[in-house]
Amino acid sequence: MDLDDKVITMTGSASDTATFTVGTDGTLDIVTTDAAGADADIQITADGTAELAGTTVTLDGGAGGVT
């Protein structure tokens, strides 16, 4: 794991990473990268309620759609 002021990068294997970046005004970007380009997914599991709140919540499933 690398910690660089506002950026945390975690490496699961040599070429698979998850990067958390804190931006201006409290924004948080989470980016997952899979070198094979196949399984760079984000999974959120909650024992109770998982909530997305904001003025705009956008789910972009790309060509595969959102399920």
Backbone as a printed PyTorch tensor [residue, N CA C, xyz], in Angstrom:
tensor([[[  0.8550,  -1.1750,   0.0000],
         [  0.0000,   0.0000,   0.0000],
         [  0.8910,   1.2240,   0.0000]],

        [[  0.5850,   2.1730,  -0.8680],
         [  1.3050,   3.4400,  -0.9310],
         [  0.3860,   4.5470,  -0.4440]],

        [[  0.9070,   5.4620,   0.3490],
         [  0.1390,   6.6060,   0.8390],
         [  0.8590,   7.8690,   0.4080]],

        [[  0.1890,   8.6940,  -0.3910],
         [  0.8000,   9.8990,  -0.9280],
         [ -0.1310,  11.0830,  -0.6940]],

        [[ -0.0840,  11.6720,   0.4960],
         [ -0.8690,  12.8440,   0.8760],
         [ -2.3650,  12.6090,   0.7260]],

        [[ -2.9180,  12.7190,  -0.4760],
         [ -4.3580,  12.5500,  -0.6840],
         [ -4.6820,  11.3230,  -1.5170]],

        [[ -3.6960,  10.4670,  -1.7780],
         [ -3.9010,   9.3020,  -2.6320],
         [ -3.4370,   8.0430,  -1.9080]],

        [[ -4.2960,   7.0140,  -1.8840],
         [ -3.9290,   5.7040,  -1.3580],
         [ -4.0570,   4.7110,  -2.5040]],

        [[ -2.9860,   3.9710,  -2.7730],
         [ -3.0160,   2.9460,  -3.8070],
         [ -2.7380,   1.6020,  -3.1640]],

        [[ -3.6690,   0.6570,  -3.3600],
         [ -3.4940,  -0.6990,  -2.8490],
         [ -3.2990,  -1.6290,  -4.0390]],

        [[ -2.3330,  -2.5380,  -3.9190],
         [ -2.0380,  -3.4620,  -4.9960],
         [ -2.3640,  -4.8760,  -4.5470]],

        [[ -3.2990,  -5.5220,  -5.2570],
         [ -3.6890,  -6.8900,  -4.9380],
         [ -2.7200,  -7.8930,  -5.5210]],

        [[ -2.2360,  -7.6220,  -6.7050],
         [ -1.1900,  -8.4020,  -7.3460],
         [ -0.3650,  -7.4060,  -8.1540]],

        [[  0.5770,  -7.8890,  -8.9060],
         [  1.5100,  -6.9940,  -9.5850],
         [  0.8440,  -5.9370, -10.4700]],

        [[ -0.3140,  -6.2550, -11.0360],
         [ -0.9260,  -5.3080, -11.9770],
         [ -2.3900,  -5.0040, -11.6870]],

        [[ -2.8840,  -5.3900, -10.5180],
         [ -4.2640,  -5.1180, -10.1420],
         [ -4.2690,  -4.1750,  -8.9490]],

        [[ -4.8920,  -3.0030,  -9.1100],
         [ -4.8390,  -1.9870,  -8.0630],
         [ -6.2000,  -1.3670,  -7.7900]],

        [[ -6.3040,  -0.7780,  -6.6080],
         [ -7.4290,   0.0850,  -6.2520],
         [ -6.8170,   1.3750,  -5.7270]],

        [[ -7.2690,   2.5030,  -6.2620],
         [ -6.7330,   3.8030,  -5.8780],
         [ -7.8520,   4.6800,  -5.3430]],

        [[ -7.6310,   5.2590,  -4.1650],
         [ -8.5620,   6.1850,  -3.5260],
         [ -7.9150,   7.5580,  -3.5510]],

        [[ -8.6000,   8.5590,  -4.1280],
         [ -8.0520,   9.9060,  -4.2270],
         [ -9.0380,  10.9080,  -3.6390]],

        [[ -8.5730,  11.7120,  -2.6790],
         [ -9.3850,  12.7750,  -2.0970],
         [ -9.1470,  14.0360,  -2.9140]],

        [[-10.2440,  14.6240,  -3.4120],
         [-10.1370,  15.8070,  -4.2490],
         [-10.6650,  17.0480,  -3.5620]],

        [[-10.8550,  18.0810,  -4.3480],
         [-11.3550,  19.3570,  -3.8680],
         [-12.7810,  19.2260,  -3.3530]],

        [[-13.1020,  19.9420,  -2.3010],
         [-14.4550,  19.9950,  -1.7340],
         [-14.9560,  18.6380,  -1.2330]],

        [[-14.0500,  17.7790,  -0.7860],
         [-14.4580,  16.5150,  -0.1860],
         [-14.8270,  15.4210,  -1.1600]],

        [[-14.4720,  15.5600,  -2.4380],
         [-14.7710,  14.4970,  -3.3930],
         [-13.8770,  13.2930,  -3.1250]],

        [[-14.3470,  12.1100,  -3.4790],
         [-13.5730,  10.8870,  -3.3520],
         [-13.7190,  10.0840,  -4.6320]],

        [[-12.5920,   9.8110,  -5.2830],
         [-12.5830,   8.9750,  -6.4800],
         [-12.0170,   7.6130,  -6.1050]],

        [[-12.7150,   6.5490,  -6.5080],
         [-12.2490,   5.1890,  -6.3050],
         [-12.1050,   4.5640,  -7.6910]],

        [[-10.8890,   4.1440,  -8.0220],
         [-10.6290,   3.5700,  -9.3390],
         [ -9.9910,   2.1990,  -9.1550]],

        [[-10.5930,   1.1800,  -9.7690],
         [-10.0020,  -0.1610,  -9.7500],
         [ -9.4460,  -0.4650, -11.1330]],

        [[ -8.3100,  -1.1350, -11.1630],
         [ -7.6590,  -1.4630, -12.4270],
         [ -7.2640,  -2.9340, -12.4270]],

        [[ -7.6300,  -3.6410, -13.4890],
         [ -7.2480,  -5.0300, -13.6880],
         [ -6.4670,  -5.0800, -14.9920]],

        [[ -5.2240,  -5.5330, -14.9440],
         [ -4.3890,  -5.5460, -16.1450],
         [ -5.0350,  -6.3140, -17.2920]],

        [[ -5.7780,  -7.3660, -16.9780],
         [ -6.4590,  -8.1370, -18.0180],
         [ -7.6930,  -7.4130, -18.5360]],

        [[ -8.1370,  -6.3820, -17.8040],
         [ -9.2930,  -5.6080, -18.2400],
         [-10.6120,  -6.3240, -18.0730]],

        [[-10.6290,  -7.3840, -17.2780],
         [-11.8350,  -8.2010, -17.2020],
         [-12.6380,  -7.9970, -15.9240]],

        [[-11.9790,  -7.8840, -14.7940],
         [-12.6990,  -7.9500, -13.5250],
         [-12.4110,  -6.8060, -12.5630]],

        [[-12.2140,  -5.6020, -13.0440],
         [-11.9330,  -4.4710, -12.1680],
         [-13.2510,  -3.9250, -11.6140]],

        [[-13.9140,  -4.7340, -10.7840],
         [-15.2210,  -4.3940, -10.2490],
         [-15.1020,  -3.7930,  -8.8520]],

        [[-16.1310,  -3.0800,  -8.4380],
         [-16.2450,  -2.5770,  -7.0740],
         [-17.4840,  -3.2180,  -6.4770]],

        [[-17.3370,  -3.8240,  -5.3180],
         [-18.4630,  -4.4570,  -4.6360],
         [-18.6370,  -3.7890,  -3.2800]],

        [[-19.8710,  -3.4000,  -2.9740],
         [-20.1980,  -2.7920,  -1.6860],
         [-21.1440,  -3.7520,  -0.9770]],

        [[-20.7450,  -4.1970,   0.2030],
         [-21.5630,  -5.1140,   0.9870],
         [-21.8400,  -4.4730,   2.3330]],

        [[-23.1010,  -4.4530,   2.7280],
         [-23.4670,  -3.8540,   4.0060],
         [-24.3120,  -4.8260,   4.8060]],

        [[-24.0350,  -4.8990,   6.0920],
         [-24.8730,  -5.6910,   6.9910],
         [-25.9550,  -4.7500,   7.5040]],

        [[-26.9060,  -4.4590,   6.6460],
         [-27.9420,  -3.4790,   6.9570],
         [-28.2710,  -2.7040,   5.7040]],

        [[-28.0310,  -1.4040,   5.7140],
         [-28.4170,  -0.5320,   4.6090],
         [-27.1930,   0.0350,   3.9050]],

        [[-27.1780,  -0.0400,   2.5870],
         [-26.1810,   0.6460,   1.7740],
         [-26.8980,   1.8220,   1.1270]],

        [[-26.3770,   3.0150,   1.3020],
         [-27.0830,   4.2110,   0.8410],
         [-26.1830,   5.0620,  -0.0280]],

        [[-26.7150,   5.5170,  -1.1740],
         [-26.0530,   6.4960,  -2.0270],
         [-26.9000,   7.7510,  -1.9710]],

        [[-26.3240,   8.8360,  -1.5070],
         [-27.0910,  10.0650,  -1.3690],
         [-26.3570,  11.2090,  -2.0610]],

        [[-27.1000,  12.0840,  -2.6680],
         [-26.5220,  13.2420,  -3.3340],
         [-27.5450,  13.8580,  -4.2550]],

        [[-27.1810,  14.9900,  -4.8190],
         [-28.1130,  15.6340,  -5.7330],
         [-28.2190,  14.8360,  -7.0220]],

        [[-27.1390,  14.1250,  -7.3950],
         [-27.1520,  13.2790,  -8.5790],
         [-26.4210,  11.9880,  -8.2620]],

        [[-27.0510,  10.8670,  -8.5320],
         [-26.4050,   9.5680,  -8.4130],
         [-26.4690,   8.9340,  -9.7800]],

        [[-25.3000,   8.6620, -10.3770],
         [-25.2340,   8.1210, -11.7320],
         [-24.6070,   6.7370, -11.6990]],

        [[-25.2880,   5.7480, -12.2680],
         [-24.7340,   4.4110, -12.4360],
         [-24.4900,   4.2140, -13.9170]],

        [[-23.2550,   3.9420, -14.2860],
         [-22.8960,   3.7760, -15.6870],
         [-22.3180,   2.3930, -15.8780]],

        [[-23.1190,   1.4980, -16.4110],
         [-22.6760,   0.1290, -16.6120],
         [-22.0060,  -0.0980, -17.9430]],

        [[-21.7450,   0.9710, -18.6800],
         [-21.1180,   0.8280, -19.9900],
         [-22.0060,   0.0720, -20.9540]],

        [[-21.3950,  -0.6250, -21.8590],
         [-22.1470,  -1.3420, -22.9000],
         [-22.9740,  -2.4800, -22.3300]],

        [[-22.5700,  -2.9890, -21.1620],
         [-23.2920,  -4.1100, -20.5680],
         [-24.5450,  -3.7150, -19.8230]],

        [[-24.7520,  -2.4210, -19.5980],
         [-25.9190,  -1.9700, -18.8760],
         [-25.7460,  -2.0940, -17.3670]],

        [[-26.7360,  -1.6560, -16.6360],
         [-26.7190,  -1.7090, -15.1770],
         [-27.7150,  -2.7670, -14.7280]],

        [[-27.2640,  -3.6730, -13.8570],
         [-28.1730,  -4.7030, -13.3560],
         [-28.2480,  -4.6080, -11.8570]]])
